[in-house]
């Protein structure tokens, strides 16, 4: 029995955290949330655009590592995601982090031209962009609300509770 406890278990979540994110150890609650997110994504057996985003919720306090949780789910699953932040500085910081991990991301923000937004949304549709980072004010624009169902998003993350 003692030998069984010493066996190395292949854990793709821990390996990703160590090799890509540079995190030597993930906490059990993070592992649980990431595994739950990935299991929910794997269980989808119909087109992503037909699925509601509700029902797959993880609420974590500040400092509990929720950012790592959704980064891992995005990295380990090829499905497109929308992540909302309240501040442009946070959007840009997360864009930099996704770029460093080799995950194509784009920022939707105020002041962009219609053509620039069209290119970003087309990139999400064709797979050249996997993550849209935005803020609630931007996502409330009628043109974007109309566009959301056709984007095939399977994960929506609200990283700051006051964005709700």
N, C-alpha and C positions, 0 to 999 in steps of 0.2 A: 504494500500500500504506500509506503513512504516514497518509493520510486515514482509512483504515479503523480505525487504532488510536485515533483521536480521537473516534470515534463514541460517543455515550452509549448504554449498554445499560440497558434498563428492568429493574431488579432489585427485585422486590417485597419481598424480605427486607431489603435495605439501606434501601429507602424506609420500611418499617415501623420499622426500628431508629432511623432519623433522625427521622421525624415523630412517632411515637407514644412510643417508649421514650427519646427524647432522646439517643441514642447516635450520634455523628457517623460512626463507622467500626466495622464488625465485622471481626474477625480471620478469615483464611481458614479456620481450623479450625472456627470458629463457623458460618461460611457453609456449610461442608461438612456439619456435623452437622444444621443446620436444614433444609437442602435434602434430606438423607437422610430426616429425620423426615417432612417434607411429602411426599416421593415415596412413602414407605411408606404413609402415610395415603391418598394418592390412588390407590394400587394396590389398595386393598381393594375387592373386588367382591362381597362378601357382607355380611350384617349384622354390625355391630360386636360384638354380644353373643356371636356364634359364634366369634370369633377369639381365639387365645391372645395374651397380651401379650408373651410371650417372643419373642426373635428380632430385636427392634429395640432394640439396646442401644448406648449411647454412654457410655464411661467417660472422665471428664475430671478432671484434678487440680484442687485448690483454686486459685481465681484464674484459671482458664482461660475463664470466662464461660459455664458450663453453665446458669445461671439464665436468662440471655438466650436461650439456645437453646430451652429448653422454653417460655418465655414467647412467643417468636416462633411456635413451632409451634401453640400454643394460639390465639394471636391470628389467625393466617393460615388456620386450619382450624377449622371449627365443631364438631368432634367433642369429646365430653366427656372430661375428663382427671382423673386422681387424682394428687396430688403429696404425697409424704410428707416430713415434716421431723421432727427429733427434739425440738424445743423449741417451746413455745407462742409465745414471742416471735418466732421465725422464721415461724410460721404467720401471726401477726397482721401482721407486716411484709409478707409476700407478699400477704396479702389486701388490704392498703392499696395495694400496687403494682398488683395486678390491677384494683382499683377505679379507680385513676388512669388506667389504660389503657382503661377502659370494658369490661372483661371481667368478667362476673358470676361471682363466686367465693363460696364459703361454707366455713367452718371447721367440721369435725367434731372435737370434743374431748371429753374426759371431763367429766362434770358436766352435760351437756345432758339435757334431758328427752326421753323417747321421742317426744313430739309434735314437739319442735323438730327432732330428727333426721329424723323422717318428712317434715316440710316441706322440709328440705334435700334429701333423696333424691328427693322428688317434683319439686322444682325442677330437679334434674339430668335426670330423665326427661322433663320437658316443655320443656326448653331454656331455662328462665329462669335457670338456673345452668349454667355451662360447666366450672367447675373446683371440685373438692373438694380442700381442703387438710386434711391430717390428720397424725397421728403413728402409728407402728407399733402402739403399745399400744391405741389406739382401734380401729384397723382389725382387730385380732385378736379383737374381741368376736364371739361366735358369731352374733348377729343380723346384724351387718354382713357377716360372711363369707358368710352365706346370701344376703344381698341383692346382693352384688357382681356376680354373673353377669347379673342382670337390668338393670343400670344402663347397659349399652351403652358402657362405657369403652373407648376405643381407644388411650389413652396412659396409662401409669403411670410416674411419675417418682419416683426415690428420690434426693433432693438431697444426702443425706449418707450416705456408704458405710456408716457404722456402724449405719444403720437396717436393713440387710439381715439 
